[in-house]
Amino acid sequence: MNPARMDWTMLAFGAGLAYLVFTIAMFAGHFWLIDANGHVLANDFIDVYAAGNMAAAGHAAQAYDWSAHRAAEVAAAGHNFDGYYGWHYPPPFLFIAVALSALPYLASFVFWIAATLPLYAWAIAKIAQRRAAVLWALAFPAVLLNIYVGQNGFVTAALIGFMLLTLEEQPIVSGVLLGLLTYKPQFGAVIPFALIAAGHWRALASATVTAFALIALSIAAFGTDAWLAFFHSIPHTADMILARGHAGWNKLQTVYGFLRASGASDSSAWIVQIAVTLLMIAGNVFMWRSDMPFALKAASLAVSTLLATPYAYIYDFPLLAIAIAFLYRQHAFETHETAVLLAAAALIASFPWASAPVGLAASLLVASVVSRRGRKLRSFPGDVALQSA
């Protein structure tokens, strides 16, 4: 084995081991899962658990009522706490929430991480075509941030990763995975346009059927009231999270969030964000209509998905590792690319201490690698070294 590659694998193993030690230390120090009094420490996962309890009790629509949902969170935690963790997902995700609520809270939290982290790591290994990439996946800083709050970034990354992996040879499966991604509708701005540009009609048809099937199943399980409540909650959620920055501008890892944190008005930030979204759509339409390597197209689509949305948090950034894995699949990183990608990872690692949208900066760094490779291929289309390795 190449000694340099062995060094990177050992470095990734060391980082993953450090995350494990840190997590154990946080638990032992009562900063994760339970406090010194044995009480549940409320974080993002509690909104899923509370919504699941409400839906299981036949009150799915009330999960979109902030006051009722917060009361359910307090009941799940067993004590009052500061803040509120909102339920903003469409009703099909309630199936997952109900299943998770069947377990005691702490067991459910651990099960969720244990079930979803391997899916993400498996996707990275399959994309990179190296078993050692599992260690690289676990070493990515967004992993620890997801584990800490019990979020769904691993699911999002795995769905997009496997959707892209199966797109060419198993378009029906790819479409099903894309349909399942509708639980995160804010990530749907660019993907359909890229697939249309490349003529992946079977995948698009499969995704459409899957999405409608999920709607029908959720109506059968939770009633039309849940959907009406979801649509009714969207303006309020957008006003609180985006227009008013209820969760803090520094937490929005997007162009919109960066501009609002910099003092821009809501309308100005929207204008720029929409312009960036249109740029991502146009760029991917051009790339996906071209004869560039599929791995580069996939990397472009993954990172563009993060850049195109106004609503992305740091826990969504395992998706950035998907983009990096596809870049590696195309061909091994050059020295300067390694430096840029390590800088992107370091920015994500700095999130707990940063007061700026470091995830946005990391996305832009990865996008710069994608763009540079694309420009080189247009300039030297016959260079085999730039193609898939």
C-alpha positions in Angstrom: 0.0 0.0 0.0 1.1 3.5 -0.7 2.7 4.9 2.5 1.1 8.3 2.0 -2.4 6.7 1.8 -1.6 4.6 4.9 -0.8 7.8 6.7 -4.1 9.4 5.8 -5.9 6.2 6.9 -4.2 6.2 10.2 -4.9 9.9 10.6 -8.6 9.3 9.9 -8.6 6.4 12.4 -7.0 8.7 15.0 -9.6 11.4 14.4 -12.5 8.9 14.7 -11.0 7.5 17.9 -10.7 11.0 19.3 -14.4 11.6 18.5 -15.2 8.5 20.4 -13.1 9.5 23.4 -14.6 13.0 23.4 -18.2 11.6 23.2 -17.5 9.3 26.2 -16.0 12.2 28.1 -19.0 14.4 27.3 -21.3 11.7 28.6 -19.3 11.1 31.7 -19.1 14.8 32.4 -22.9 15.1 32.0 -22.7 17.4 29.0 -24.3 14.9 26.6 -27.6 12.9 26.9 -28.1 13.3 30.7 -27.1 15.9 33.2 -25.6 15.5 36.7 -29.1 15.0 38.2 -29.9 12.2 35.8 -32.3 14.4 33.7 -32.4 14.2 29.9 -30.4 17.0 28.2 -32.7 18.5 25.6 -31.3 18.9 22.1 -32.5 18.6 18.5 -33.5 14.9 18.8 -36.2 15.7 21.3 -38.3 17.4 18.6 -38.4 14.2 16.7 -39.2 12.1 19.7 -41.9 14.5 20.9 -43.5 14.6 17.5 -43.5 10.8 17.3 -45.3 10.6 20.7 -47.9 13.1 19.5 -48.5 11.2 16.2 -48.6 7.8 18.0 -51.3 9.2 20.3 -53.4 10.4 17.3 -52.4 14.1 17.5 -50.1 14.3 14.5 -51.3 17.8 13.4 -50.5 19.2 16.8 -46.8 18.5 16.2 -46.9 21.7 14.0 -48.3 23.8 16.8 -45.3 25.2 18.6 -46.9 25.5 22.0 -48.4 22.0 21.9 -45.2 20.5 20.5 -43.0 22.2 23.1 -45.2 20.8 25.9 -44.7 17.4 24.4 -40.9 18.0 24.4 -41.0 18.9 28.1 -43.0 15.8 28.8 -40.5 13.7 26.9 -37.6 15.3 28.8 -39.3 14.9 32.1 -38.5 18.5 33.1 -38.7 22.0 31.8 -35.8 23.5 29.8 -34.8 26.7 28.0 -35.6 27.1 24.3 -37.6 25.2 21.8 -36.8 22.6 19.1 -39.3 22.9 16.3 -40.8 20.2 14.2 -40.6 21.4 10.6 -40.7 18.2 8.6 -43.5 17.1 6.3 -45.8 14.4 7.6 -44.1 11.4 6.0 -41.2 11.8 8.4 -43.6 11.2 11.2 -43.3 7.5 10.4 -39.7 7.6 11.5 -40.6 9.7 14.5 -43.3 7.3 15.6 -41.0 4.3 15.3 -38.3 6.1 17.4 -40.8 7.1 20.1 -41.6 3.4 20.7 -38.3 3.2 22.6 -37.3 5.0 25.8 -35.8 8.4 25.0 -32.1 7.6 25.6 -32.3 4.2 23.9 -34.1 5.9 20.9 -31.4 8.5 20.6 -28.6 6.0 20.7 -30.4 3.7 18.3 -31.0 6.5 15.8 -27.3 7.3 15.7 -26.3 3.6 15.6 -28.7 3.0 12.7 -27.9 6.0 10.5 -24.1 6.5 11.0 -23.2 3.2 9.2 -25.4 4.1 6.3 -23.5 7.3 5.7 -20.1 5.6 6.2 -21.2 2.8 3.8 -22.1 5.4 1.2 -18.7 7.1 1.5 -16.9 3.8 1.1 -18.9 2.7 -1.9 -18.4 6.1 -3.6 -14.7 6.2 -2.9 -14.4 2.5 -3.8 -12.1 1.9 -0.8 -13.0 0.2 2.4 -10.6 2.5 4.3 -12.9 5.4 3.3 -15.2 4.2 6.2 -12.5 5.7 8.5 -12.3 8.8 6.4 -16.1 9.2 6.7 -16.1 8.8 10.4 -13.3 11.3 10.7 -15.2 14.1 9.0 -16.0 16.8 11.6 -19.7 17.0 10.8 -20.0 13.4 12.2 -19.4 14.5 15.8 -21.8 17.4 15.4 -24.5 15.1 14.3 -23.9 12.6 17.1 -24.0 15.3 19.7 -27.5 16.6 18.8 -29.0 13.4 17.3 -29.7 15.0 13.9 -30.5 13.5 10.5 -27.5 14.6 8.5 -26.4 10.9 8.1 -29.7 10.0 6.5 -29.6 12.9 4.1 -26.0 12.2 3.0 -26.7 8.5 2.6 -29.9 9.1 0.5 -28.1 11.5 -1.9 -25.0 9.4 -2.0 -26.8 6.2 -2.9 -29.2 8.0 -5.2 -26.2 9.2 -7.3 -24.4 5.9 -7.1 -27.4 4.0 -8.5 -28.6 6.6 -11.0 -27.0 5.2 -14.1 -27.5 1.5 -13.6 -30.5 1.3 -11.3 -32.6 4.4 -12.1 -35.8 3.1 -10.4 -33.9 2.5 -7.1 -32.2 5.9 -7.5 -35.7 7.5 -7.9 -37.0 5.8 -4.8 -34.1 7.2 -2.8 -34.7 10.7 -4.3 -38.4 10.4 -3.4 -37.5 9.6 0.2 -35.4 12.7 0.3 -38.6 14.8 0.1 -38.5 14.8 3.9 -35.9 17.6 3.3 -37.7 19.7 0.6 -35.2 22.5 1.0 -32.6 20.3 -0.7 -34.7 19.9 -3.9 -33.8 23.1 -5.7 -31.0 21.7 -8.0 -31.3 17.9 -8.3 -34.4 17.7 -10.5 -32.9 20.2 -13.1 -29.7 18.2 -13.3 -31.6 14.9 -13.8 -33.8 16.5 -16.5 -30.7 18.0 -18.2 -29.1 14.5 -18.3 -32.4 12.8 -19.4 -32.7 10.6 -16.3 -36.5 10.3 -16.9 -36.9 6.9 -15.2 -35.3 8.1 -12.0 -37.5 11.2 -12.0 -40.6 9.2 -12.6 -39.7 6.8 -9.8 -39.1 9.7 -7.5 -42.4 11.2 -8.3 -44.3 8.0 -7.7 -42.4 7.5 -4.4 -43.2 11.1 -3.3 -46.9 10.6 -4.0 -47.0 7.2 -2.3 -45.5 8.8 0.8 -48.1 11.5 0.7 -50.9 8.9 0.4 -49.5 6.7 3.1 -49.1 9.7 5.5 -52.6 10.8 4.8 -53.9 7.3 5.5 -51.9 7.1 8.8 -52.1 10.7 10.1 -55.0 12.3 8.3 -55.2 15.3 6.0 -55.1 17.6 9.1 -51.4 16.8 9.5 -50.7 18.1 5.9 -52.9 21.1 6.4 -51.1 21.9 9.7 -47.7 21.5 7.9 -48.5 23.9 5.1 -50.1 26.3 7.7 -46.8 26.2 9.7 -44.5 27.0 6.8 -44.9 30.8 6.8 -44.5 31.0 10.6 -41.4 28.7 10.5 -39.9 30.8 7.6 -40.6 34.0 9.5 -39.0 32.8 12.8 -36.1 30.8 11.4 -35.2 33.0 8.4 -36.7 36.4 8.6 -36.2 36.8 12.4 -33.2 34.5 12.9 -34.8 32.8 15.9 -32.1 30.2 16.1 -29.2 32.6 15.4 -27.8 33.8 12.1 -24.5 32.1 12.7 -26.3 28.7 12.7 -27.6 29.1 9.1 -24.7 27.8 7.0 -25.9 29.4 3.8 -25.5 32.5 1.7 -28.7 33.9 3.1 -27.5 33.2 6.7 -24.1 34.9 6.0 -25.7 38.0 4.6 -28.2 38.3 7.5 -25.4 37.8 10.0 -23.5 40.6 8.1 -26.4 43.0 8.6 -28.2 42.7 5.2 -32.0 43.0 5.1 -34.3 40.0 4.6 -35.1 41.1 1.0 -31.5 41.7 0.1 -30.4 38.4 1.4 -33.2 36.6 -0.5 -32.2 38.3 -3.8 -28.6 37.2 -3.5 -29.6 33.7 -2.3 -32.0 33.3 -5.2 -29.3 34.5 -7.6 -26.9 31.9 -6.2 -29.5 29.2 -6.4 -30.1 30.0 -10.1 -26.4 30.0 -10.7 -26.2 26.5 -9.1 -29.0 25.3 -11.3 -27.5 26.7 -14.5 -24.0 25.4 -13.7 -25.3 21.9 -13.0 -27.5 21.9 -16.1 -24.5 22.7 -18.2 -22.3 20.1 -16.4 -24.9 17.3 -16.5 -25.5 17.9 -20.2 -21.8 17.7 -20.9 -19.6 14.6 -21.3 -17.6 15.3 -18.1 -17.0 12.3 -15.8 -20.1 11.2 -13.8 -18.2 11.4 -10.5 -17.5 15.1 -11.1 -21.1 15.7 -12.0 -22.1 14.0 -8.8 -19.7 16.0 -6.7 -21.0 19.2 -8.2 -24.6 18.3 -7.5 -23.9 17.4 -3.9 -22.1 20.6 -3.0 -24.5 22.7 -5.1 -27.4 21.3 -3.1 -25.9 22.8 0.1 -25.1 26.2 -1.6 -28.6 26.5 -3.3 -30.7 26.3 -0.1 -31.2 29.2 2.3 -31.9 26.7 5.1 -29.0 24.4 6.0 -27.4 23.8 9.4 -24.0 22.4 10.3 -25.6 19.0 10.9 -26.4 18.8 7.2 -22.8 18.8 6.2 -22.1 15.1 6.0 -23.4 15.8 2.6 -20.2 17.7 1.9 -18.3 14.5 2.6 -20.3 12.9 -0.2 -19.1 15.6 -2.6 -15.5 15.0 -1.5 -15.8 11.2 -1.9 -17.1 11.7 -5.5 -14.1 13.9 -6.2 -11.8 11.2 -4.9 -13.7 8.6 -7.1 -12.9 10.7 -10.2 -9.2 10.8 -9.4 -6.9 11.0 -6.4 -6.5 14.4 -4.8 -3.6 16.6 -5.9 -1.5 18.2 -3.2 -3.1 21.6 -3.4 -6.6 20.0 -3.5 -5.8 18.1 -0.3 -4.9 21.3 1.4 -8.1 23.0 0.3 -10.3 20.0 1.4 -8.5 19.8 4.8 -9.2 23.5 5.2 -12.9 22.8 4.5 -12.9 20.1 7.2 -11.2 22.4 9.6 -13.8 25.1 9.1 -16.5 22.6 10.0 -14.6 21.5 13.0 -14.4 25.1 14.1 -18.2 25.5 14.3 -18.6 25.3 18.1 -16.3 28.3 18.5 -17.2 30.3 15.4 -19.6 33.2 15.1 -19.8 32.9 11.3 -21.3 30.4 8.8 -18.1 28.3 8.5 -20.1 25.6 6.7 -20.8 28.0 3.8 -17.0 28.7 3.6 -16.3 25.0 3.5 -18.9 24.4 0.8 -17.3 27.2 -1.3 -13.8 25.6 -0.9 -15.1 22.2 -2.1 -17.0 23.9 -4.9 -13.7 25.6 -6.0 -12.1 22.1 -6.4 -15.1 21.0 -8.5 -14.9 24.1 -10.6 -11.2 23.9 -11.2 -11.4 20.2 -12.3 -14.2 21.2 -14.7 -12.2 24.0 -16.2 -9.2 21.7 -16.7 -11.3 19.1 -18.4 -12.7 21.7 -20.8 -9.2 22.9 -21.5 -7.7 19.4 -21.8 -10.5 17.1 -22.8 -8.3 14.3 -23.9 -6.2 14.1 -20.7 -6.9 10.7 -19.3 -5.5 11.6 -15.9 -8.4 14.0 -15.4 -11.0 11.3 -16.0 -12.2 8.7 -13.5 -9.4 6.8 -11.9 
